[in-house]
Amino acid sequence: GYKPKFNRLKKDLESKFPGNLQITGEGTPQSTGWFEVTIDGKLVHSKKNGDGYVDSDAKLSKIVEAIKAALKL
């Protein structure tokens, strides 16, 4: 399932931005194949749209850079 992948990403992001993020996850039992990351309402990663899982440094870096931009770091 997606929960272990979500938890791993959450842990990675919380370690990079301690105390600065509110990370929530929502299961969608009626739909499968969705794994999306939204920052301040902007979709920055979508498995359904072809990004796959967050399983590489490049994919994680894309999300980290979007967070930095949102936090104005």
HELIX and SHEET records of a PDB file:
HELIX    1   1 LYS A    3  LYS A   16  1                                  14    
HELIX    2   2 LYS A   47  ASP A   51  3                                   5    
HELIX    3   3 ASP A   57  LEU A   71  1                                  15    
SHEET    1   A 2 GLU A  36  ILE A  39  0                                        
SHEET    2   A 2 LYS A  42  SER A  46 -1                                        
END                                                                             
